[in-house]
Amino acid sequence: MKTQFDGAVITEQGQTCAVVSVQPAIFQNSVNATMIIKALLPAFNGIPVVLMTLDTKGVPAYFGRGDLITLLENINIKEASWNQIDAEIDLGNSCPLKEEVDE
C-alpha cells in the first residue's frame, strides 16, 4: 500500500534512528505498532524505526526500541528535520505472528 507519512532521521550519541509521526490510536495495539515499524524499515534502508505521537499538549510519546526511546526523550524532537515521505509498505508480510506460523 502506498502511503505518506512525516519522518525524521535522528543521530544522537552515535545512534541513528528514523522517527515516524503516527496517530495516537496506533499505540493502542502493540502488535499493530510493531507491524508498522517492520513495514517501514525498507523506507529507511533498515535504519531502526521509532513511532512517535503527540498528546493534546504537544508532548511526544514513543514506541520502539527502549534504548532509542531513551535517547529521543532527551532531545527536542520538534527541532528535527521532518520530511514528508512516500513509501510502499506491505503490512501483510510484516505481521510478527505470521512469521512465527511460517517457521
CORHUBEL-V198066 format. One record per helix or strand. SS is the DSSP state (H for helix, E for strand). FROM is the first residue (numbers start at 1). TO is the last residue. If there is no record, write none. Layout:
ss={SS;SS}
from={FROM;FROM}
to={TO;TO}
This chain:
ss={E;E;H;H;E;E;H;H;E;H;H}
from={2;15;24;30;49;60;66;77;83;91;96}
to={12;21;28;44;54;63;72;79;88;93;102}
